[in-house]
Amino acid sequence: MPLPKKPLPAIPKIKKPLPKIPLSSRYRPIYKVTIKTPQGKQYEYNSWYYKDPTGIKTKQNNKLAIYIDRDLEKKLDVCLMNISLRSGDLIDTAKSPKFGDIRIGSVIKVYLGYANVNEENPSLKESDIAFAGIIDEISHSFKKISITAFSMAYKIIFKKADPKKFEGDDWKKNEKSSKDIITTLLEKKLDVDKIDEGLKFTAYTPSDEQSIYDNIKTLADCNGFLFYISKDGKARIHEKSSRAHSFKYGEDILENSITMSKPAYDKVEVKFTYKKDGKDTSVLSSKPIAGSTLAKDKKEETKNIDFGLADDVNTAKKIAENILRGIYVIETGEVKVIGNTGVDLGDELTISFDSSAPGAKELDYMKRDKVVITRVTHKYGKKSGFTTTIGWKKFEKKKP
């Protein structure tokens, strides 16, 4: 006996239109990789062709996977790239980069973006750059070439600071801004995008036991500055970025998470030696972290900073406050969005909702305004497409 037919339930009408995804299915992610060897030879490898140093272009269709991870808390950003060779390329190597052509020490630049499916050979702009660095390792197997590259900080991490550059009368007698000191420490080893002036010091001497990078990082922390290498390979040392980004649920955001943070220390103490009445005087400046007294069972911890020679105790207090703000992170979070190379470390991030999106009111607590981007991770692959994961932190606000 056949079952009685029941009418299908009516499809409910949606009162509010669903938000539109900014990239339609007619767009696809694309890439461009340029490699310049220490000998000056340049290669280009993109979604359509491989170009050798003579300018000859050969169509290619190899699979390529790219992973880029840039983090304010790490000295070196990393780029991992795998080129899976098709069987035909093992015979005709002109269709892909030759293993011997890619040298350790070569400068590599990676660009990521999008193209219309019907668009052939679109150009990626300089603003589409996702990573610039130096190739540190190359491996070659029967099926693929693997490349590991690190950011341009590589140039100053393994070089010690030279105190002799700070021995002249000009350095001993005159006040110098943190920018002056950092510029001298860099010795033109890196291109510079931005350095804020910062605090002033007299008779500054760097530690010759530390690298150029570590000396600059100490100065940046004392000023309350962010210190990192930008996506296009330039040094940036500043308090606040002028660049801001806004992502919306229902449009750009794929995943999101928020974590509340606890202070790492109850107080910070900065030990300074400064000139007073012609004598060397030591001073200890300390200040409890805001909110730490609310944690009843929290074990008291102290972070000591011994910075050396300064002019007065007020400088020590400013440094203590700046270091405190860097340590006291109120909360952290992570948001995954459709691939976007426009974001960079140190930029401001706002997370919001499309007011017409279903459930926007219930998830209003997930909004965040002007938090600081502290990590950027790009993933590109044939199957996974192009996505960007952004890590952020909310710091204690600077007192006027």
N, C-alpha and C positions, 0 to 999 in steps of 0.2 A: 504494500500500500504506500503510495508516494506521500511524502511529508507535505503538510499544507504550506502553501507559500505565504510568507509574511512580507508585508511592505517594508522596504528599506527606510530606516529613519532619515528624516530630513536633515540636510547639512546645515548646521547653524551659520547664520550670517555674521561676519566679522564687522563689528561696529567701527573699529579703527583700522586703517590700512597698516599692513606690516611694513616695517622699515626696509629700505632698499640697501642691498649690499653694494658698496661703491664700485667694485670691480665685477663686471658681468662675465659670463662664461665665454665671451668673445675675446677676452684678454688672457694672455698666458705669460708666466714669468720668464725672463730672459737674463743672460749674464754676459759679462765681458771680463776677461782676465788679461792683464798685460804683465810681461816679465822682462826686465832689463838686466842683463848680466853685468858683472864688474868690468867686462871688456867693452861694454857699450852696445852690444847686440840686443835688439828688442823683438819680442815675439808677442803676438796677440792671439787669443783663443776665445771665441764667443759662440753664441747659440747657432751660428750659421757656418762659420769657416775658421780655418787656422791660417794665420799669416806669418810667414817667416821674415827674417831680417831684410831680405831683398825686396819685400813687398808683395811676393807671390801669395795669392789667396787660394786655398783648396777647401772645397766644401767638406764638412764633416758632420757626423751624426752620433758621436760618442756620448755615452752617459757621463754626467759630471755631478758630483755631490760636493757641497760646500758647507762648512760649519765655521762660524765666526763667533768668538766669545770675547767680549771686552768688559772689564770690571774695574771699578775704582779701587777696590781693595787688593788688586793684584798688580804686581809690577809690570808684567808682560801680558798683552792681549795676544790671542792666538787665532790662527786661521788654518784649518785643516781642509785639504782638497784631494779628492780622489777622481781620477780620470779613468773610466773603464774603457778599455780599448776593444773595438770590434775586431772580429777575426781578420777582416780584410786589411786593417791597419797594421797588423803584424807583418804583413808582406810589404805594403806600400806605406812606409812611415811618414811620408810627406803629408798624410792626412791627419796627423796628430803630432804633438810636440815630441821630439826625440829626447830620450832620457839624458843623453850627453849634452843637449843644448841647455838644459835647465841646471844652473850652477848654484851651489851654496853661496850665499852672500848676495844673490840677485835681489833686486827690488821688485816686489810683486804688488799689484793693485787689483782689487776686485770690485767690480760694479754690478749691481743688481737692480732690476726694474721690471717693467711690463711692456708688452707689445700687443697690438691687435693681431688676431690670428691670420688676417689677410695681409698684414704688413711685412714686407721683406726687408731685412737688414736695417732695422731702425737703429739710430745711434743712441747710446746711453751718455748722459751728460756728466760733467764733473760732480754735480750735486748728487748723482746716483752712486757715488763711491761708498763702499761699505767697509773697506779695510785697505790700509797701506802698510807694508812692513818688509821684513827681510827674510828670505828663505834660509832656514836653518837645517832642514833635513829633507832628503829625497830618497825614495825607495822605488824600485821598479820590479814588477813581476811579469809573468807571461800575459796577464790580463789587465793590469792597471799600473798607473803611475800615481804615487802618493806623495803629497807635498805638505810639509809643516813649516809655517812661517810665524814669526813673532813681530810685534809692533816695533816702531822706530825707537822706543825706549831702550831697545837692545844696545843702542850706540852709547848709552851713558850708564848702564847698569854695571858693566864690568870694567869701568874706568874710574880710578881714584881721583878725588878732588886734589887740585894743586894749590897749597897754601901760599906758594911764592907769588901768585898773582895778586895777593892781597897785602903785600909787604910794603908797598910804596907809601910815601908821605901822604898822598891823597887819601888812601884808605885808613891811615892811622889817625889823621887829624879831622877829617870831614865826615859828617853824617852821610850814610848811603841808604837808599831805600831798598826794600827787599827785592824790588825789580832790578835795581842796579846789581845787586849781589847775584841773583839768579842768572841774569844775562851774562855775567862774567864766568859763573860756574859752567854754563852751557858751552862757552867757547865756540859758538857757531856750529856745534856738532849736530844740532837739530834746528829745523825751521820752526819759527815761533809764530803762533797765531795771536795769542793774547797773554799778557802778564800785568796784573794789577800792581800799583805802586807799593802798597803794604806798609808795614812798620819800618822805622828808620833805626839804624844801628851805627855805632862808632867802633872802629877797630875790630871789625868782624874777621874771624879766621875760620875757615871750614875745617872739618875733621878729615885728616889725610888717611884715617883708618876706614873711612866710609866712602862709598861710591859717589859720583856726582849726583846720581838719582837720589840716594838716601839723604844727602845734604839738602837738596832742593825740597824733598818731602818734609824734612824737619822744619824748614822755613815756611812751607805752605801750611803745615799744621799749626804753627805758632801764629800765623796770620788768620787762621780760619778759612784758608783758601782750599779749593779743589785743585788737585794736580793730576793731569792725565794727558795722554796723547790722543789727539782728535782722530776721527775716522780717516782723515786724509793725511795723517802722519805728522801733525804739527803739535808742539808743546802748548798747553793751555794751563795757566795758573791764575785762578780768579776766584772771587767771592760768590758772584751771582751771574748766571748766564742771562743774556738778553733774548735767548731763543726759547720759545714755549710751544708745546704741542697739546692738542686736545683729542681724546678718543672717546667714542660713544658706544655704549652697549646697544646692540641691535644694528650697528653699522660696521664698526672696525674691530671690536673686541671679540675674541674667540674664547678666552679663558681669563679668570681673574682670581687672585687670592690676596689676603691681608693678614699680617702677623703682628701682634702687639710685641713691643720690645721692652727689655728692662735695662737700666743703666749698667754699664760694665764696672763703674767705680762709684764710690760714695763721694770722693773728692779727688781733686788733682792738685798736686803741689809742684810749683816751678821754682827751682833753685837758680838764683842769679848771682853773679858777681858784678858789682858796678862801682864806678868811681864816686867817692864822696869825701870832700875835704882833702883830696890828694891821697886817700888811702883806699885799698881794696876792701869792700864790705860785702858780706854775704847776706842774702835775704831769702826768706821762705814765704811764698805767697800761696794761699790755699782758699778754696771755696767749695762748699758742699753742692752736690748736684741737685737741681730742683726736683722735688718729688721723691727723692731717695728715702726721706724720713718716713714716708708712708708705708714702706716695706718693713714690717715689724721683725720678721725673721731673717732679714737680709744681713749677710756678713759684711762688715765694713772693710772696704778695700781702698787703697790709695795708689795713685799713679804718680810717680816722681819724674819730673823732666829737668835735667841739668843742662842748661843752654849755654853757659859760659859767660862771656863779657857783655854787659849792657850798660846803659846810661843811668837809669833810675828804676825805682821800685814800681812806678806806674806801668812801665813796659812789661814787667813781670806779671802784673795783675791782668793786663790786656791779654797776654799770652795764655794765662791760666783760663780766662773766660773763653777764649777762642778754642782751646783744646777741649774744654768741657762740652761746648756745643757739638764738636765733632764726635765725642764719645757718647753723649746722651741722645740716642736715637729713640724717638717716641714709638714709631712703628715702621714696619717694612712691608713691601708688597710686590707682587709680580703680575703683570698683565701680558697676555699673548694676543697679538694683533695680526692682521693681514700684512705681509711683508712690507717694510717701510724703512728705507735707508736714510730718511730725513732726520730721524732721531739720533742724538749723540749723547755721550756722557756729560753730566753737568747741566743738561737742559732741564727746564721745568715741565712738569706733566700734570694735566688735568684730566680726570676720569669723570664722565658724566653720562646722562641717559637721554635718549630721544623721548621727549615727554609723551609722544604718541605710542611708544612701544608697550606691549602688554607686560604688566608686572613692574613697570618702572617705579611706581609709588612704593611698592613693597621692598624694593631693593635700593631705596634712596640712600640707605646707610653705607653703601659701597662707593659712594661718590668721594672723590678726593680732589683738592684744589692746590695747585702749585707745589707739588712734592718734587723732590730732586731725583733725576734719573741717575742711578748708580751702576747699572749693568745693562748691556745690550747684547743679545744673542740672535744671530741670523742663521736660519737653516734653509738650504736650497737643495732640491732634488727632483729628479724626473717624476717620481710618483708622489712625493709629499708636497711639491710645489714650493712656495716661498713664504715663510712665516718669520715674525720677529717677536721675541720675548723680551720685555722691558722690566728690569728690576728697579724699584724705587725706595727711597727712604724719606721719612718726615723727621726733620731735625728740630731741636728747640730753637725758637725764634731769637734773633739777636736783639738785645736790649738797646734802645736808642741812647 
